[in-house]
Amino acid sequence: MAGTTDRAATVEIEIADEPALARLAACAAALARPGDLIALEGDLGAGKTAFARAFINALQDEPEDVPSPTFTLVQGYETRAGSVLHADLYRIKDPAEVAALGLVDSLADAILLVEWPDRLPDVPAAGRLTVRLDFGPTPDSRMATLVGNGRWRALIRELDGG
C-alpha cells in the first residue's frame, strides 16, 4: 500500500521471514548513496540489526561479519557505494553524546544506518529512508513501514515487494 504526502512517501510491506528482510535491505542498499540516512525503528528483536547486516553485506564484494554496534556505538565499513556507518544509539541518553560521535558531520560523505534514530538530533540529509519494523502475525514475519523523504520519496516505490 503506497501513499504520499507533501513531504514523504509511505509504503507498507509484509515481510515473511529473514531472507525476505534481507532482500528488502539489499534493494535499499542498491539505491542508497552517501548523504542518505537510513533510520531503523522498531522494538528490541524486530530486525533492525538484521536489516543493517544485510544492507551492508549487499554492498560488499565478500560478505563480512557485521556485529551489532550496541557497545561500540558506531561501526564503519568501506563498500562499493562508499563509506557506510552503522550506529546503534540505544544506550545514548544525552544528545551531546550523539554530537561527540560525529555522525552528523560524517553524513556528507557516508551512508548512515541508525538504529534507535529517535536519539539522533534533527539531521538534514539528502535523503532519509525510515524503516519501521513491527512484529507480524507469525514468529518470523514482520510488517515494514517505509517512509521516504527527500530523494527517497521517488525511490520508495522501488522497494515495494523488495
C-alpha positions, -999 to 999 in steps of 0.1 A, spaced: 0 0 0 17 32 -11 8 68 -2 23 102 -4 21 135 14 37 168 7 68 157 25 70 119 25 60 88 6 50 57 26 49 20 17 39 -9 39 53 -43 31 47 -76 48 80 -95 53 76 -132 56 109 -141 71 146 -131 75 155 -139 39 127 -115 27 140 -89 51 175 -93 36 161 -89 1 144 -56 11 177 -44 27 197 -53 -4 172 -34 -26 175 -3 -3 213 -7 -4 213 -7 -42 196 27 -42 215 43 -13 243 68 -17 264 90 5 243 116 22 215 92 29 202 85 63 186 51 68 167 53 101 159 19 116 130 19 141 113 -9 160 112 -28 192 141 -49 205 143 -80 184 122 -66 155 151 -70 129 169 -36 128 203 -52 131 194 -80 107 184 -53 82 216 -34 87 237 -66 83 220 -74 50 222 -38 38 260 -36 44 267 -71 30 248 -63 -1 274 -36 -8 304 -58 -1 323 -79 -26 328 -105 1 303 -109 30 318 -100 63 308 -102 99 286 -72 108 283 -71 146 257 -51 164 273 -18 174 253 -17 207 285 -13 227 309 3 202 280 27 192 294 31 156 310 6 131 323 18 98 325 -1 65 341 7 32 318 -6 4 312 -3 -33 288 26 -25 314 44 -3 315 46 34 287 32 55 284 40 92 262 17 113 252 33 146 232 19 174 220 47 197 201 25 222 225 33 251 226 71 243 209 92 270 221 127 262 220 144 227 256 157 234 268 121 233 255 118 197 273 150 188 305 136 202 302 106 178 305 129 148 276 112 129 261 145 116 295 156 102 300 121 86 267 122 67 281 144 39 305 116 29 288 84 41 256 64 41 243 64 77 224 35 91 210 44 125 192 21 150 171 40 175 171 72 155 148 89 180 180 97 199 195 114 169 192 152 166 172 165 137 197 158 108 195 174 74 201 146 48 199 145 10 175 116 16 160 99 46 145 65 45 128 54 77 123 17 80 99 8 109 98 -29 117 70 -44 137 63 -80 146 40 -97 122 13 -124 127 39 -153 127 71 -155 147 93 -149 117 72 -123 99 74 -85 102 55 -56 89 78 -30 74 66 6 71 89 26 49 88 64 48 108 82 22 118 118 24 140 139 0 152 118 -29 137 86 -12 102 100 -20 107 89 -56 127 58 -48 105 42 -22 81 26 -47 111 6 -60 113 -11 -25 77 -22 -25 79 -60 -28 117 -59 -23 
